[in-house]
């Protein structure tokens, strides 16, 4: 009877350890999945931010080019006025 009790006690300890180990593994897997999901979200946000920066850069360059052309055209017009006034 004593041996049976010790055997049952040992078996219950092993079962408890296996349950704890399984719970730890499940927690580890869930944590890893959460980290992977967060990394994917950060990567997607970074990619979108990079696209936005490129778009803004192109839009700003277009504005600069348009302003430059406007200034050049105004300078040409002013020069033409000065040349016309000299005649």
PyMOL Python script that loads the backbone (N, CA, C, O; Angstrom):
from pymol import cmd

cmd.read_pdbstr("""\
ATOM      1  N   UNK A   1       0.813  -1.190   0.000  1.00  0.00           N
ATOM      2  CA  UNK A   1       0.000   0.000   0.000  1.00  0.00           C
ATOM      3  C   UNK A   1       0.863   1.264   0.000  1.00  0.00           C
ATOM      4  O   UNK A   1       0.572   2.258  -0.664  1.00  0.00           O
ATOM      5  N   UNK A   2       1.947   1.167   0.788  1.00  0.00           N
ATOM      6  CA  UNK A   2       2.839   2.308   0.872  1.00  0.00           C
ATOM      7  C   UNK A   2       3.467   2.598  -0.491  1.00  0.00           C
ATOM      8  O   UNK A   2       3.588   3.760  -0.880  1.00  0.00           O
ATOM      9  N   UNK A   3       3.863   1.564  -1.212  1.00  0.00           N
ATOM     10  CA  UNK A   3       4.474   1.725  -2.527  1.00  0.00           C
ATOM     11  C   UNK A   3       3.474   2.286  -3.534  1.00  0.00           C
ATOM     12  O   UNK A   3       3.832   3.087  -4.398  1.00  0.00           O
ATOM     13  N   UNK A   4       2.246   1.868  -3.418  1.00  0.00           N
ATOM     14  CA  UNK A   4       1.197   2.360  -4.307  1.00  0.00           C
ATOM     15  C   UNK A   4       0.973   3.853  -4.076  1.00  0.00           C
ATOM     16  O   UNK A   4       0.817   4.621  -5.024  1.00  0.00           O
ATOM     17  N   UNK A   5       0.960   4.249  -2.818  1.00  0.00           N
ATOM     18  CA  UNK A   5       0.769   5.664  -2.487  1.00  0.00           C
ATOM     19  C   UNK A   5       1.925   6.506  -3.036  1.00  0.00           C
ATOM     20  O   UNK A   5       1.702   7.573  -3.607  1.00  0.00           O
ATOM     21  N   UNK A   6       3.149   6.025  -2.862  1.00  0.00           N
ATOM     22  CA  UNK A   6       4.331   6.745  -3.357  1.00  0.00           C
ATOM     23  C   UNK A   6       4.291   6.814  -4.883  1.00  0.00           C
ATOM     24  O   UNK A   6       4.604   7.851  -5.466  1.00  0.00           O
ATOM     25  N   UNK A   7       3.912   5.730  -5.519  1.00  0.00           N
ATOM     26  CA  UNK A   7       3.812   5.709  -6.974  1.00  0.00           C
ATOM     27  C   UNK A   7       2.769   6.699  -7.458  1.00  0.00           C
ATOM     28  O   UNK A   7       3.008   7.440  -8.412  1.00  0.00           O
ATOM     29  N   UNK A   8       1.600   6.718  -6.800  1.00  0.00           N
ATOM     30  CA  UNK A   8       0.544   7.662  -7.178  1.00  0.00           C
ATOM     31  C   UNK A   8       0.980   9.105  -6.932  1.00  0.00           C
ATOM     32  O   UNK A   8       0.677   9.986  -7.736  1.00  0.00           O
ATOM     33  N   UNK A   9       1.667   9.348  -5.859  1.00  0.00           N
ATOM     34  CA  UNK A   9       2.160  10.681  -5.548  1.00  0.00           C
ATOM     35  C   UNK A   9       3.171  11.137  -6.607  1.00  0.00           C
ATOM     36  O   UNK A   9       3.110  12.266  -7.093  1.00  0.00           O
ATOM     37  N   UNK A  10       4.090  10.251  -6.952  1.00  0.00           N
ATOM     38  CA  UNK A  10       5.086  10.572  -7.967  1.00  0.00           C
ATOM     39  C   UNK A  10       4.421  10.828  -9.319  1.00  0.00           C
ATOM     40  O   UNK A  10       4.810  11.745 -10.043  1.00  0.00           O
ATOM     41  N   UNK A  11       3.436  10.031  -9.651  1.00  0.00           N
ATOM     42  CA  UNK A  11       2.720  10.205 -10.916  1.00  0.00           C
ATOM     43  C   UNK A  11       2.003  11.557 -10.948  1.00  0.00           C
ATOM     44  O   UNK A  11       2.007  12.246 -11.968  1.00  0.00           O
ATOM     45  N   UNK A  12       1.387  11.927  -9.821  1.00  0.00           N
ATOM     46  CA  UNK A  12       0.672  13.209  -9.793  1.00  0.00           C
ATOM     47  C   UNK A  12       1.644  14.374  -9.897  1.00  0.00           C
ATOM     48  O   UNK A  12       1.321  15.396 -10.503  1.00  0.00           O
ATOM     49  N   UNK A  13       2.830  14.235  -9.316  1.00  0.00           N
ATOM     50  CA  UNK A  13       3.856  15.278  -9.430  1.00  0.00           C
ATOM     51  C   UNK A  13       4.297  15.413 -10.880  1.00  0.00           C
ATOM     52  O   UNK A  13       4.424  16.532 -11.378  1.00  0.00           O
ATOM     53  N   UNK A  14       4.530  14.313 -11.560  1.00  0.00           N
ATOM     54  CA  UNK A  14       4.938  14.357 -12.962  1.00  0.00           C
ATOM     55  C   UNK A  14       3.845  14.951 -13.834  1.00  0.00           C
ATOM     56  O   UNK A  14       4.120  15.723 -14.752  1.00  0.00           O
ATOM     57  N   UNK A  15       2.613  14.588 -13.542  1.00  0.00           N
ATOM     58  CA  UNK A  15       1.491  15.146 -14.315  1.00  0.00           C
ATOM     59  C   UNK A  15       1.422  16.655 -14.095  1.00  0.00           C
ATOM     60  O   UNK A  15       1.213  17.414 -15.041  1.00  0.00           O
ATOM     61  N   UNK A  16       1.597  17.086 -12.848  1.00  0.00           N
ATOM     62  CA  UNK A  16       1.592  18.517 -12.533  1.00  0.00           C
ATOM     63  C   UNK A  16       2.721  19.239 -13.241  1.00  0.00           C
ATOM     64  O   UNK A  16       2.535  20.345 -13.747  1.00  0.00           O
ATOM     65  N   UNK A  17       3.883  18.623 -13.278  1.00  0.00           N
ATOM     66  CA  UNK A  17       5.028  19.228 -13.974  1.00  0.00           C
ATOM     67  C   UNK A  17       4.767  19.330 -15.464  1.00  0.00           C
ATOM     68  O   UNK A  17       5.090  20.341 -16.088  1.00  0.00           O
ATOM     69  N   UNK A  18       4.180  18.284 -16.040  1.00  0.00           N
ATOM     70  CA  UNK A  18       3.865  18.313 -17.464  1.00  0.00           C
ATOM     71  C   UNK A  18       2.862  19.413 -17.782  1.00  0.00           C
ATOM     72  O   UNK A  18       2.971  20.087 -18.807  1.00  0.00           O
ATOM     73  N   UNK A  19       1.880  19.590 -16.894  1.00  0.00           N
ATOM     74  CA  UNK A  19       0.887  20.647 -17.106  1.00  0.00           C
ATOM     75  C   UNK A  19       1.542  22.023 -17.028  1.00  0.00           C
ATOM     76  O   UNK A  19       1.242  22.918 -17.818  1.00  0.00           O
ATOM     77  N   UNK A  20       2.447  22.169 -16.054  1.00  0.00           N
ATOM     78  CA  UNK A  20       3.151  23.446 -15.931  1.00  0.00           C
ATOM     79  C   UNK A  20       4.020  23.695 -17.155  1.00  0.00           C
ATOM     80  O   UNK A  20       4.064  24.805 -17.685  1.00  0.00           O
ATOM     81  N   UNK A  21       4.704  22.656 -17.594  1.00  0.00           N
ATOM     82  CA  UNK A  21       5.567  22.793 -18.762  1.00  0.00           C
ATOM     83  C   UNK A  21       4.737  23.147 -19.992  1.00  0.00           C
ATOM     84  O   UNK A  21       5.138  23.998 -20.786  1.00  0.00           O
ATOM     85  N   UNK A  22       3.599  22.509 -20.153  1.00  0.00           N
ATOM     86  CA  UNK A  22       2.717  22.807 -21.285  1.00  0.00           C
ATOM     87  C   UNK A  22       2.204  24.239 -21.203  1.00  0.00           C
ATOM     88  O   UNK A  22       2.122  24.929 -22.219  1.00  0.00           O
ATOM     89  N   UNK A  23       1.859  24.687 -19.998  1.00  0.00           N
ATOM     90  CA  UNK A  23       1.378  26.069 -19.817  1.00  0.00           C
ATOM     91  C   UNK A  23       2.484  27.064 -20.150  1.00  0.00           C
ATOM     92  O   UNK A  23       2.236  28.091 -20.782  1.00  0.00           O
ATOM     93  N   UNK A  24       3.694  26.757 -19.727  1.00  0.00           N
ATOM     94  CA  UNK A  24       4.832  27.633 -20.028  1.00  0.00           C
ATOM     95  C   UNK A  24       5.068  27.693 -21.530  1.00  0.00           C
ATOM     96  O   UNK A  24       5.281  28.772 -22.084  1.00  0.00           O
ATOM     97  N   UNK A  25       5.032  26.546 -22.189  1.00  0.00           N
ATOM     98  CA  UNK A  25       5.222  26.507 -23.639  1.00  0.00           C
ATOM     99  C   UNK A  25       4.115  27.288 -24.369  1.00  0.00           C
ATOM    100  O   UNK A  25       4.381  28.025 -25.318  1.00  0.00           O
ATOM    101  N   UNK A  26       2.868  27.107 -23.901  1.00  0.00           N
ATOM    102  CA  UNK A  26       1.758  27.839 -24.510  1.00  0.00           C
ATOM    103  C   UNK A  26       1.948  29.348 -24.348  1.00  0.00           C
ATOM    104  O   UNK A  26       1.716  30.119 -25.279  1.00  0.00           O
ATOM    105  N   UNK A  27       2.372  29.753 -23.153  1.00  0.00           N
ATOM    106  CA  UNK A  27       2.612  31.167 -22.888  1.00  0.00           C
ATOM    107  C   UNK A  27       3.752  31.686 -23.765  1.00  0.00           C
ATOM    108  O   UNK A  27       3.679  32.784 -24.318  1.00  0.00           O
ATOM    109  N   UNK A  28       4.800  30.879 -23.880  1.00  0.00           N
ATOM    110  CA  UNK A  28       5.950  31.246 -24.716  1.00  0.00           C
ATOM    111  C   UNK A  28       5.511  31.414 -26.169  1.00  0.00           C
ATOM    112  O   UNK A  28       5.886  32.385 -26.827  1.00  0.00           O
ATOM    113  N   UNK A  29       4.714  30.464 -26.667  1.00  0.00           N
ATOM    114  CA  UNK A  29       4.239  30.540 -28.048  1.00  0.00           C
ATOM    115  C   UNK A  29       3.344  31.756 -28.271  1.00  0.00           C
ATOM    116  O   UNK A  29       3.443  32.428 -29.297  1.00  0.00           O
ATOM    117  N   UNK A  30       2.477  32.031 -27.313  1.00  0.00           N
ATOM    118  CA  UNK A  30       1.581  33.185 -27.426  1.00  0.00           C
ATOM    119  C   UNK A  30       2.379  34.492 -27.416  1.00  0.00           C
ATOM    120  O   UNK A  30       2.084  35.417 -28.171  1.00  0.00           O
ATOM    121  N   UNK A  31       3.378  34.550 -26.561  1.00  0.00           N
ATOM    122  CA  UNK A  31       4.227  35.748 -26.494  1.00  0.00           C
ATOM    123  C   UNK A  31       4.987  35.933 -27.801  1.00  0.00           C
ATOM    124  O   UNK A  31       5.083  37.050 -28.310  1.00  0.00           O
ATOM    125  N   UNK A  32       5.523  34.853 -28.343  1.00  0.00           N
ATOM    126  CA  UNK A  32       6.262  34.940 -29.609  1.00  0.00           C
ATOM    127  C   UNK A  32       5.342  35.389 -30.736  1.00  0.00           C
ATOM    128  O   UNK A  32       5.738  36.208 -31.566  1.00  0.00           O
ATOM    129  N   UNK A  33       4.121  34.865 -30.777  1.00  0.00           N
ATOM    130  CA  UNK A  33       3.165  35.252 -31.808  1.00  0.00           C
ATOM    131  C   UNK A  33       2.811  36.734 -31.677  1.00  0.00           C
ATOM    132  O   UNK A  33       2.714  37.448 -32.675  1.00  0.00           O
ATOM    133  N   UNK A  34       2.620  37.185 -30.440  1.00  0.00           N
ATOM    134  CA  UNK A  34       2.307  38.597 -30.217  1.00  0.00           C
ATOM    135  C   UNK A  34       3.461  39.486 -30.670  1.00  0.00           C
ATOM    136  O   UNK A  34       3.246  40.542 -31.264  1.00  0.00           O
ATOM    137  N   UNK A  35       4.676  39.053 -30.387  1.00  0.00           N
ATOM    138  CA  UNK A  35       5.843  39.826 -30.823  1.00  0.00           C
ATOM    139  C   UNK A  35       5.952  39.842 -32.348  1.00  0.00           C
ATOM    140  O   UNK A  35       6.260  40.875 -32.941  1.00  0.00           O
ATOM    141  N   UNK A  36       5.699  38.701 -32.974  1.00  0.00           N
ATOM    142  CA  UNK A  36       5.735  38.632 -34.435  1.00  0.00           C
ATOM    143  C   UNK A  36       4.663  39.529 -35.057  1.00  0.00           C
ATOM    144  O   UNK A  36       4.919  40.227 -36.038  1.00  0.00           O
ATOM    145  N   UNK A  37       3.466  39.501 -34.478  1.00  0.00           N
ATOM    146  CA  UNK A  37       2.384  40.345 -34.986  1.00  0.00           C
ATOM    147  C   UNK A  37       2.727  41.823 -34.830  1.00  0.00           C
ATOM    148  O   UNK A  37       2.460  42.631 -35.719  1.00  0.00           O
ATOM    149  N   UNK A  38       3.321  42.166 -33.687  1.00  0.00           N
ATOM    150  CA  UNK A  38       3.695  43.557 -33.448  1.00  0.00           C
ATOM    151  C   UNK A  38       4.793  43.977 -34.425  1.00  0.00           C
ATOM    152  O   UNK A  38       4.770  45.099 -34.932  1.00  0.00           O
ATOM    153  N   UNK A  39       5.739  43.101 -34.692  1.00  0.00           N
ATOM    154  CA  UNK A  39       6.813  43.406 -35.637  1.00  0.00           C
ATOM    155  C   UNK A  39       6.234  43.639 -37.028  1.00  0.00           C
ATOM    156  O   UNK A  39       6.645  44.565 -37.727  1.00  0.00           O
ATOM    157  N   UNK A  40       5.287  42.806 -37.426  1.00  0.00           N
ATOM    158  CA  UNK A  40       4.651  42.983 -38.735  1.00  0.00           C
ATOM    159  C   UNK A  40       3.936  44.325 -38.805  1.00  0.00           C
ATOM    160  O   UNK A  40       3.999  45.016 -39.822  1.00  0.00           O
ATOM    161  N   UNK A  41       3.256  44.690 -37.725  1.00  0.00           N
ATOM    162  CA  UNK A  41       2.536  45.969 -37.700  1.00  0.00           C
ATOM    163  C   UNK A  41       3.514  47.141 -37.787  1.00  0.00           C
ATOM    164  O   UNK A  41       3.261  48.111 -38.501  1.00  0.00           O
ATOM    165  N   UNK A  42       4.617  47.050 -37.068  1.00  0.00           N
ATOM    166  CA  UNK A  42       5.625  48.113 -37.107  1.00  0.00           C
ATOM    167  C   UNK A  42       6.246  48.198 -38.496  1.00  0.00           C
ATOM    168  O   UNK A  42       6.451  49.293 -39.019  1.00  0.00           O
ATOM    169  N   UNK A  43       6.543  47.054 -39.091  1.00  0.00           N
ATOM    170  CA  UNK A  43       7.106  47.048 -40.443  1.00  0.00           C
ATOM    171  C   UNK A  43       6.143  47.674 -41.445  1.00  0.00           C
ATOM    172  O   UNK A  43       6.558  48.444 -42.311  1.00  0.00           O
ATOM    173  N   UNK A  44       4.865  47.346 -41.331  1.00  0.00           N
ATOM    174  CA  UNK A  44       3.870  47.914 -42.240  1.00  0.00           C
ATOM    175  C   UNK A  44       3.756  49.420 -42.039  1.00  0.00           C
ATOM    176  O   UNK A  44       3.644  50.167 -43.011  1.00  0.00           O
ATOM    177  N   UNK A  45       3.782  49.870 -40.794  1.00  0.00           N
ATOM    178  CA  UNK A  45       3.700  51.309 -40.509  1.00  0.00           C
ATOM    179  C   UNK A  45       4.933  52.032 -41.050  1.00  0.00           C
ATOM    180  O   UNK A  45       4.828  53.133 -41.590  1.00  0.00           O
ATOM    181  N   UNK A  46       6.086  51.412 -40.902  1.00  0.00           N
ATOM    182  CA  UNK A  46       7.319  52.021 -41.410  1.00  0.00           C
ATOM    183  C   UNK A  46       7.294  52.104 -42.933  1.00  0.00           C
ATOM    184  O   UNK A  46       7.724  53.100 -43.516  1.00  0.00           O
ATOM    185  N   UNK A  47       6.793  51.062 -43.565  1.00  0.00           N
ATOM    186  CA  UNK A  47       6.700  51.062 -45.027  1.00  0.00           C
ATOM    187  C   UNK A  47       5.749  52.164 -45.497  1.00  0.00           C
ATOM    188  O   UNK A  47       6.044  52.873 -46.459  1.00  0.00           O
ATOM    189  N   UNK A  48       4.622  52.304 -44.825  1.00  0.00           N
ATOM    190  CA  UNK A  48       3.651  53.341 -45.178  1.00  0.00           C
ATOM    191  C   UNK A  48       4.238  54.732 -44.941  1.00  0.00           C
ATOM    192  O   UNK A  48       4.035  55.640 -45.747  1.00  0.00           O
ATOM    193  N   UNK A  49       4.963  54.898 -43.838  1.00  0.00           N
ATOM    194  CA  UNK A  49       5.595  56.188 -43.547  1.00  0.00           C
ATOM    195  C   UNK A  49       6.635  56.532 -44.612  1.00  0.00           C
ATOM    196  O   UNK A  49       6.759  57.689 -45.015  1.00  0.00           O
ATOM    197  N   UNK A  50       7.373  55.533 -45.059  1.00  0.00           N
ATOM    198  CA  UNK A  50       8.377  55.762 -46.106  1.00  0.00           C
ATOM    199  C   UNK A  50       7.703  56.202 -47.401  1.00  0.00           C
ATOM    200  O   UNK A  50       8.188  57.106 -48.081  1.00  0.00           O
ATOM    201  N   UNK A  51       6.580  55.558 -47.742  1.00  0.00           N
ATOM    202  CA  UNK A  51       5.837  55.961 -48.939  1.00  0.00           C
ATOM    203  C   UNK A  51       5.371  57.409 -48.815  1.00  0.00           C
ATOM    204  O   UNK A  51       5.455  58.182 -49.770  1.00  0.00           O
ATOM    205  N   UNK A  52       4.880  57.768 -47.629  1.00  0.00           N
ATOM    206  CA  UNK A  52       4.384  59.124 -47.407  1.00  0.00           C
ATOM    207  C   UNK A  52       5.516  60.138 -47.533  1.00  0.00           C
ATOM    208  O   UNK A  52       5.324  61.211 -48.105  1.00  0.00           O
ATOM    209  N   UNK A  53       6.687  59.810 -47.006  1.00  0.00           N
ATOM    210  CA  UNK A  53       7.843  60.703 -47.112  1.00  0.00           C
ATOM    211  C   UNK A  53       8.221  60.894 -48.578  1.00  0.00           C
ATOM    212  O   UNK A  53       8.495  62.014 -49.009  1.00  0.00           O
ATOM    213  N   UNK A  54       8.237  59.812 -49.338  1.00  0.00           N
ATOM    214  CA  UNK A  54       8.557  59.914 -50.769  1.00  0.00           C
ATOM    215  C   UNK A  54       7.529  60.784 -51.499  1.00  0.00           C
ATOM    216  O   UNK A  54       7.884  61.616 -52.334  1.00  0.00           O
ATOM    217  N   UNK A  55       6.266  60.579 -51.172  1.00  0.00           N
ATOM    218  CA  UNK A  55       5.204  61.377 -51.800  1.00  0.00           C
ATOM    219  C   UNK A  55       5.386  62.846 -51.447  1.00  0.00           C
ATOM    220  O   UNK A  55       5.313  63.713 -52.318  1.00  0.00           O
ATOM    221  N   UNK A  56       5.621  63.124 -50.176  1.00  0.00           N
ATOM    222  CA  UNK A  56       5.811  64.510 -49.742  1.00  0.00           C
ATOM    223  C   UNK A  56       7.033  65.135 -50.401  1.00  0.00           C
ATOM    224  O   UNK A  56       7.012  66.306 -50.778  1.00  0.00           O
ATOM    225  N   UNK A  57       8.095  64.350 -50.537  1.00  0.00           N
ATOM    226  CA  UNK A  57       9.314  64.850 -51.177  1.00  0.00           C
ATOM    227  C   UNK A  57       9.020  65.232 -52.623  1.00  0.00           C
ATOM    228  O   UNK A  57       9.429  66.296 -53.086  1.00  0.00           O
ATOM    229  N   UNK A  58       8.309  64.360 -53.334  1.00  0.00           N
ATOM    230  CA  UNK A  58       7.979  64.640 -54.729  1.00  0.00           C
ATOM    231  C   UNK A  58       7.070  65.864 -54.855  1.00  0.00           C
ATOM    232  O   UNK A  58       7.252  66.691 -55.749  1.00  0.00           O
ATOM    233  N   UNK A  59       6.100  65.973 -53.961  1.00  0.00           N
ATOM    234  CA  UNK A  59       5.187  67.114 -53.995  1.00  0.00           C
ATOM    235  C   UNK A  59       5.930  68.409 -53.687  1.00  0.00           C
ATOM    236  O   UNK A  59       5.691  69.433 -54.327  1.00  0.00           O
ATOM    237  N   UNK A  60       6.823  68.364 -52.719  1.00  0.00           N
ATOM    238  CA  UNK A  60       7.607  69.551 -52.370  1.00  0.00           C
ATOM    239  C   UNK A  60       8.515  69.954 -53.522  1.00  0.00           C
ATOM    240  O   UNK A  60       8.653  71.139 -53.826  1.00  0.00           O
ATOM    241  N   UNK A  61       9.131  68.972 -54.160  1.00  0.00           N
ATOM    242  CA  UNK A  61      10.010  69.276 -55.297  1.00  0.00           C
ATOM    243  C   UNK A  61       9.206  69.894 -56.440  1.00  0.00           C
ATOM    244  O   UNK A  61       9.678  70.815 -57.108  1.00  0.00           O
ATOM    245  N   UNK A  62       8.014  69.396 -56.658  1.00  0.00           N
ATOM    246  CA  UNK A  62       7.157  69.964 -57.709  1.00  0.00           C
ATOM    247  C   UNK A  62       6.800  71.415 -57.380  1.00  0.00           C
ATOM    248  O   UNK A  62       6.783  72.263 -58.273  1.00  0.00           O
ATOM    249  N   UNK A  63       6.517  71.707 -56.112  1.00  0.00           N
ATOM    250  CA  UNK A  63       6.220  73.082 -55.704  1.00  0.00           C
ATOM    251  C   UNK A  63       7.430  73.987 -55.900  1.00  0.00           C
ATOM    252  O   UNK A  63       7.298  75.119 -56.365  1.00  0.00           O
ATOM    253  N   UNK A  64       8.596  73.489 -55.548  1.00  0.00           N
ATOM    254  CA  UNK A  64       9.831  74.272 -55.721  1.00  0.00           C
ATOM    255  C   UNK A  64      10.067  74.561 -57.196  1.00  0.00           C
ATOM    256  O   UNK A  64      10.394  75.688 -57.568  1.00  0.00           O
ATOM    257  N   UNK A  65       9.901  73.542 -58.037  1.00  0.00           N
ATOM    258  CA  UNK A  65      10.098  73.726 -59.471  1.00  0.00           C
ATOM    259  C   UNK A  65       9.105  74.734 -60.046  1.00  0.00           C
ATOM    260  O   UNK A  65       9.473  75.575 -60.866  1.00  0.00           O
ATOM    261  N   UNK A  66       7.854  74.649 -59.617  1.00  0.00           N
ATOM    262  CA  UNK A  66       6.838  75.581 -60.103  1.00  0.00           C
ATOM    263  C   UNK A  66       7.157  77.007 -59.663  1.00  0.00           C
ATOM    264  O   UNK A  66       7.016  77.945 -60.447  1.00  0.00           O
ATOM    265  N   UNK A  67       7.582  77.169 -58.428  1.00  0.00           N
ATOM    266  CA  UNK A  67       7.942  78.505 -57.923  1.00  0.00           C
ATOM    267  C   UNK A  67       9.143  79.057 -58.683  1.00  0.00           C
ATOM    268  O   UNK A  67       9.193  80.248 -58.990  1.00  0.00           O
ATOM    269  N   UNK A  68      10.101  78.202 -58.985  1.00  0.00           N
ATOM    270  CA  UNK A  68      11.281  78.623 -59.736  1.00  0.00           C
ATOM    271  C   UNK A  68      10.887  79.110 -61.125  1.00  0.00           C
ATOM    272  O   UNK A  68      11.355  80.153 -61.582  1.00  0.00           O
ATOM    273  N   UNK A  69      10.021  78.346 -61.794  1.00  0.00           N
ATOM    274  CA  UNK A  69       9.558  78.754 -63.120  1.00  0.00           C
ATOM    275  C   UNK A  69       8.794  80.067 -63.054  1.00  0.00           C
ATOM    276  O   UNK A  69       8.918  80.909 -63.944  1.00  0.00           O
ATOM    277  N   UNK A  70       8.006  80.240 -61.999  1.00  0.00           N
ATOM    278  CA  UNK A  70       7.242  81.473 -61.827  1.00  0.00           C
ATOM    279  C   UNK A  70       8.191  82.662 -61.663  1.00  0.00           C
ATOM    280  O   UNK A  70       7.997  83.710 -62.278  1.00  0.00           O
ATOM    281  N   UNK A  71       9.212  82.490 -60.833  1.00  0.00           N
ATOM    282  CA  UNK A  71      10.185  83.570 -60.608  1.00  0.00           C
ATOM    283  C   UNK A  71      10.941  83.882 -61.895  1.00  0.00           C
ATOM    284  O   UNK A  71      11.168  85.048 -62.217  1.00  0.00           O
ATOM    285  N   UNK A  72      11.330  82.842 -62.629  1.00  0.00           N
ATOM    286  CA  UNK A  72      12.041  83.054 -63.894  1.00  0.00           C
ATOM    287  C   UNK A  72      11.157  83.776 -64.901  1.00  0.00           C
ATOM    288  O   UNK A  72      11.616  84.676 -65.604  1.00  0.00           O
ATOM    289  N   UNK A  73       9.890  83.383 -64.971  1.00  0.00           N
ATOM    290  CA  UNK A  73       8.969  84.053 -65.897  1.00  0.00           C
ATOM    291  C   UNK A  73       8.771  85.507 -65.502  1.00  0.00           C
ATOM    292  O   UNK A  73       8.721  86.381 -66.367  1.00  0.00           O
ATOM    293  N   UNK A  74       8.657  85.777 -64.213  1.00  0.00           N
ATOM    294  CA  UNK A  74       8.497  87.156 -63.742  1.00  0.00           C
ATOM    295  C   UNK A  74       9.741  87.971 -64.059  1.00  0.00           C
ATOM    296  O   UNK A  74       9.643  89.138 -64.439  1.00  0.00           O
ATOM    297  N   UNK A  75      10.908  87.361 -63.905  1.00  0.00           N
ATOM    298  CA  UNK A  75      12.164  88.059 -64.222  1.00  0.00           C
ATOM    299  C   UNK A  75      12.224  88.383 -65.717  1.00  0.00           C
ATOM    300  O   UNK A  75      12.637  89.477 -66.101  1.00  0.00           O
ATOM    301  N   UNK A  76      11.819  87.446 -66.543  1.00  0.00           N
ATOM    302  CA  UNK A  76      11.799  87.691 -67.995  1.00  0.00           C
ATOM    303  C   UNK A  76      10.825  88.815 -68.346  1.00  0.00           C
ATOM    304  O   UNK A  76      11.111  89.666 -69.188  1.00  0.00           O
ATOM    305  N   UNK A  77       9.678  88.798 -67.688  1.00  0.00           N
ATOM    306  CA  UNK A  77       8.682  89.847 -67.951  1.00  0.00           C
ATOM    307  C   UNK A  77       9.209  91.207 -67.506  1.00  0.00           C
ATOM    308  O   UNK A  77       9.037  92.201 -68.212  1.00  0.00           O
ATOM    309  N   UNK A  78       9.846  91.256 -66.345  1.00  0.00           N
ATOM    310  CA  UNK A  78      10.411  92.514 -65.860  1.00  0.00           C
ATOM    311  C   UNK A  78      11.524  93.003 -66.787  1.00  0.00           C
ATOM    312  O   UNK A  78      11.649  94.199 -67.051  1.00  0.00           O
ATOM    313  N   UNK A  79      12.318  92.070 -67.269  1.00  0.00           N
ATOM    314  CA  UNK A  79      13.399  92.430 -68.192  1.00  0.00           C
ATOM    315  C   UNK A  79      12.821  92.979 -69.488  1.00  0.00           C
ATOM    316  O   UNK A  79      13.328  93.955 -70.041  1.00  0.00           O
ATOM    317  N   UNK A  80      11.765  92.351 -69.965  1.00  0.00           N
ATOM    318  CA  UNK A  80      11.133  92.831 -71.198  1.00  0.00           C
ATOM    319  C   UNK A  80      10.573  94.239 -71.001  1.00  0.00           C
ATOM    320  O   UNK A  80      10.662  95.072 -71.903  1.00  0.00           O
ATOM    321  N   UNK A  81      10.004  94.507 -69.842  1.00  0.00           N
ATOM    322  CA  UNK A  81       9.489  95.854 -69.552  1.00  0.00           C
ATOM    323  C   UNK A  81      10.610  96.878 -69.560  1.00  0.00           C
ATOM    324  O   UNK A  81      10.476  97.965 -70.122  1.00  0.00           O
ATOM    325  N   UNK A  82      11.738  96.507 -68.914  1.00  0.00           N
ATOM    326  CA  UNK A  82      12.883  97.417 -68.862  1.00  0.00           C
ATOM    327  C   UNK A  82      13.408  97.659 -70.268  1.00  0.00           C
ATOM    328  O   UNK A  82      13.705  98.799 -70.624  1.00  0.00           O
ATOM    329  N   UNK A  83      13.527  96.616 -71.069  1.00  0.00           N
ATOM    330  CA  UNK A  83      14.025  96.756 -72.438  1.00  0.00           C
ATOM    331  C   UNK A  83      13.057  97.611 -73.266  1.00  0.00           C
ATOM    332  O   UNK A  83      13.495  98.423 -74.081  1.00  0.00           O
ATOM    333  N   UNK A  84      11.788  97.440 -73.068  1.00  0.00           N
ATOM    334  CA  UNK A  84      10.786  98.239 -73.806  1.00  0.00           C
ATOM    335  C   UNK A  84      10.856  99.696 -73.379  1.00  0.00           C
ATOM    336  O   UNK A  84      10.675 100.589 -74.208  1.00  0.00           O
ATOM    337  N   UNK A  85      11.110  99.948 -72.131  1.00  0.00           N
ATOM    338  CA  UNK A  85      11.180 101.327 -71.643  1.00  0.00           C
ATOM    339  C   UNK A  85      12.419 102.025 -72.171  1.00  0.00           C
ATOM    340  O   UNK A  85      12.407 103.246 -72.332  1.00  0.00           O
ATOM    341  N   UNK A  86      13.490 101.289 -72.446  1.00  0.00           N
ATOM    342  CA  UNK A  86      14.724 101.876 -72.981  1.00  0.00           C
ATOM    343  C   UNK A  86      14.552 102.330 -74.416  1.00  0.00           C
ATOM    344  O   UNK A  86      15.278 103.223 -74.855  1.00  0.00           O
ATOM    345  N   UNK A  87      13.649 101.771 -75.147  1.00  0.00           N
ATOM    346  CA  UNK A  87      13.503 102.080 -76.576  1.00  0.00           C
ATOM    347  C   UNK A  87      12.773 103.336 -76.788  1.00  0.00           C
ATOM    348  O   UNK A  87      12.563 103.743 -77.931  1.00  0.00           O
TER     349      UNK A  87
END
""", "prot")
cmd.dss("prot")
cmd.show_as("cartoon", "prot")
cmd.util.cbc("prot")
cmd.orient("prot")
